Amino acid sequence: MPVETRPDHAPLELEHFLPYRLSILSNAVSQGIADEYQRRFDLSMTEWRVMAVLARFDGLSAREVAERTLMDKVAVSRALARLVESGRVNRGTHDGDKRRSVLGLSEAGWQVHDEVAPMARARERELLAKLDAEERDWLMRILDKLQPVDQP
């Protein structure tokens, strides 16, 4: 039985709502590669994103990783704990200051990164191949415009 619609309760048409569509697309794209590295390396999506950030920006704190990824601090903290425990991330102190830890990929972390990164790049190439050169240029320009200003 259809729900009666009232003018003061117009439903949000999610299929046309940009944040929802971007979220669905992001999840689908990310999950496409995540299935493989989860199976091969017992690595969660959050853990991989943390590793990718640390590969690009060595010596960050957990807070800085969370800021760069816009991920929940608790999720980043859990991912880091698991990565440190598995030996994929090293945790040190910043100039001997025990209040601030710095993080970096270990040798084992780099080995995983160096296998997963090419898989991620290949998936990106497959996805972008669906667009012509002009569409790819426009997509990058649009993403740059929509990127939060305070995002590092």
N, C-alpha and C positions, 0 to 999 in steps of 0.2 A: 504494500500500500504506500503510495508516494506521500512524502511529508509535505504538508501545506507550506508553501513559501509565502512569507510576509514581506512587504516592502522594507520593514525595519530590520529584517534578518536575511538579507541577500547573502547566499553562501559564496565563499571565496572559490572561484574557479581555479583550483590548483593546477590543472593542466595548462593554464595560460599565465600562471603567476611565476614571474621570472625567478625569484629565489628558490622556489620549489623545483622548477625545471633545471636550474643550475645544480642544485643538490642531487637530483636524480641522475643527471649526466655525470657529475663528479663521482658519485657512488658507483655507477656502472663502469666507468673507465677505470677507476681505482681497483675495483673488485676483479676486473679482468686480468690484471697482472698479479694482484694479491693472492689469488688462488694458487698460483704457481709457487711463489716464494713462501707462502704459508706451508704448503705441502713439503717443499724441499728443505726448508731451513727452520721450520717451526717458528716463524717470524710473523708477528701481527702487523697490520697496516700501520698502526701508531709507531711500533718499533722501527719499521722500515723508514718511516718519515723522519724519525729522530736520527737514525743512522745517516740518512741522506743529508740532513742539515749539518750534522757533525762532520761529514765528509767535505762539505763545502766551506764550513766555518768552524775550524778546529778551536777548542779552548773555550767554548761557550759554557755558561752556567745553565742549570735546568730552567731557570726563569727566562733566560734569553732564548732557549730552544722553544719554549712555550710561546713567547712573543713572536718569534720568526714564523712559526707554523700556525698561529692563531688556534692552537689546540688547547684543550682544558689542561690546567696545570697538574691536576691530580692524575689524568691519563698519561701525561708526559712523565710524571714522577714514577708511576708504576712501570711504564715502558723502560725508563732508565734503570730502575732497580733490576728488572729482568735482564736487560742488556749487560749490566755490570756483573750480575750473577752468572750469566752465561759466558762471560769473558769477551764479549764483543765490544764493550765500551770500557775505557779506563777512566777512573775518577781520581783527580788529584786536587791539590789546593793551589789557590792563586797566590803566588809569591809568599808561600808559607802562612797565609791568612786562612786559618781553619774554618772561618765563617763563610768563605766563598769557595765552592768547589768548581773545578774546571773539568770539562769532559772532552774526550777524544776517542776516536775509533782505535781499538787495539788491532794487532795483526790479524787476529781471527775476524774482527769486524770488517777490516779492509777486504779480506778474502770473500766474505759474504757480499759486501758492497760491490766488489768487482765482478760478481756473477749476476747480481740482481739489476744493477744499473743498465747493462746492455739490454736486458729483457724489457726494462721500463722504456728505454729509448726506442726499441723496436716497436713496442705497443703504441708509443706516441707517433712514430712514423706511419704505422698502419691507420691510425685514426686521422691524422692530417692528410693522408693520401686521398681521403674521401672529398677533400676540398681542392679547388684549383688554386693557383698561386695567388690570385687576387683575393680570394676568400680567406686564405691563410693569413695574408697581410692584414686584412680587415679584422679578422679574429684577434690577432695579436694587438692591434691598435685598440680594439674595443676592450679587451681584457686589461690592457694598461690603463685605460680611462676608468674602468670600474674598480680597479685595485684600490683598497683602502689607502688613504694618503699616509697614514702613520705606519704602514706595513714596511718593515725593513727590507 
